[in-house]
Amino acid sequence: MIDYKITNEYGYNKDYSYLDDTIKRLLKREKVKNANFSIVFVDNEKIQDLNRNYRNIDRITDVISFAFEDNEEISYNNMRFLGEIYICIPRMIEQAKEYGHSETRELAFLTVHGLLHLLGYDHMTKEEEEIMFKIQEEVLNEDERTRRF
C-alpha cells in the first residue's frame, strides 16, 4: 500500500491529480510496495526558511526532501516511512517558463526528484547524477502529460 498526502499550503489552483500516476509509476519501477510520505506545496518564504534552517543555504530553491530513512530502510508493520517533500510552487512556475515546458511537466519532475531523494538517490557526483536523472526522464516520459516534448 502506498500512502501519501499532498498538502497544498500554497493554494495552487491547477489540477495536479496526475501526480498520483507519476508517483505510482516511480514506486513500481523502484519496487516500493508499502510506503508512507508527504508532499507539501509551499511559497518562496517557506522554502527559503527550510533551506536556511536545515541546509544553511539562505535562498529560494525548488524542492527539498527530508528523508526519514537516511542510511537504512525503516519500517513499521511492513510500511516504510520515507519522509517529506517540500515543493516551492512559485519557483516551479518560473522554471516551467524558463525551460519552456508545462507546469504539469515541472511539477511532476520536482515530485519525482524529491521522491528519488527519499528513496536514497542523490546527485553529488557525476555518476549519481546520471543514474538519478535517467530514472527521472524514464518515469516522466512514460506519460504524455509529463513527457518533455
N, C-alpha and C positions, 0 to 999 in steps of 0.2 A: 504494500500500500504506500502510495506517495501522498504525503500530507504536507501541504504548504498553504501559506496565506499571503496574499498581496494586500498591503495596507497603503492606501492612496492618500498619504498626508498632504501631498501637493495639490490634489484636486484635479489631476489630469483627466480631461473630459472626453478623450477619444477612446474608442473600443480597443481593449488590449486582451480580449478573451483568447486570441490566437496564441498567446504565450503558453497556454496550457498544452497545446500540441507541441510547441517548441521544447518545453521542459520535459515532457514525456518522451520525445524522441531522443533527447540527450541522455536522460537517465536510462532508457532502454539500451542505448548504444554502450553506455558505461556499466551495464548490468547491475544497476542500483534498483532494488526491488522495494525495500522498506526504508523510507527516509522522510524526515521532517525538516523543514527550513522555512524561512520567511523572506519576503521581498518587501521593501518599503520604498515608495516613491517620495522623494524629498525635494526641497528647494535648494538654491545656492548656499544660503546661510547655514542650513543644517549640514550639508555635505562638507562645507568648509570647516565647520566646528568639529565634525567627526575626523576629518583629515588632520586637523591641527592637534586635537587631543589624543588621537591614537597612533598617528604616524609621524607627528611632529613636522608636518608639511602644511604651512598656512596658505592654502589656496584651494580653489574650487576644483573638484575632479568629477568624472562622470559616474564612476561606480566604485564602491568599497565593499569588500566582503570580510566578514568576521567568521572564520571557520572555528567551529567548536571542537572538531576532531584533531586539529593541528597535525600531530605526527602519528596518531593511531586512530583506528576506527573505534568509535564509542557507540554502543548500542544499549538499549533497554527494551526488554521484551521483543528482541529481534528488530527493533526500529533504530535506525541511525539518526542522530541529531546533528545535522550538518552545520547549521549556523544561520547567519543573517546576511542579506544583500541589500545595500542601500543604493538606489539609482537616482541621480540628480536629473530631474525632468527638464529644467531649462537648458542644462548642458547637453542633454540628449537631443533636444530640438535643434540647438545650434549646430551640433555635429552632423545631424542628418542633412541640414542645409549645406554645411561646409563640404561634406563628402558627396553630395549630390544624389542622395537616395532618400527613401521614405522614412518617416518616423517609425513605421512598423518594423522596418529592417533594423534601424538603430536600436530601438528598444529591445528587440529580440537579441541582437548582438550583445548588448550590455547584460541582459539576463543570462545568456549562455556563458559569457565571460565570467560573470560573478559566480555562477554555479560551478563552473570548472575550478575556480579558486577554492570553493568549498569542498570540492572533491579531491583537492591536493595538487592540482596543476598550478604551474607558475610560468613566468616568462623572464626570469632573471638572467638566463643565459640564452644564446642564440639557438641552441638545441632545444631547450624547453619551449622557447617562443614558437619555433617551427612546429613542434608537436601540438601545442595548445591551439595555435591559430589554424592549423589544418583541421582539427576537430571542429572548431567554431564554424569554419566555412562549410564543411561537410554537413553539419546539422542544419545550418541556415539555408543551404542550397537545396535541401530536400523538400522545401515548401515554397511554392510560387510567391506567397505573401512576404517571405523573408529572404528570397534569393537576391543576390547582389544586383543583377540586371535582368 
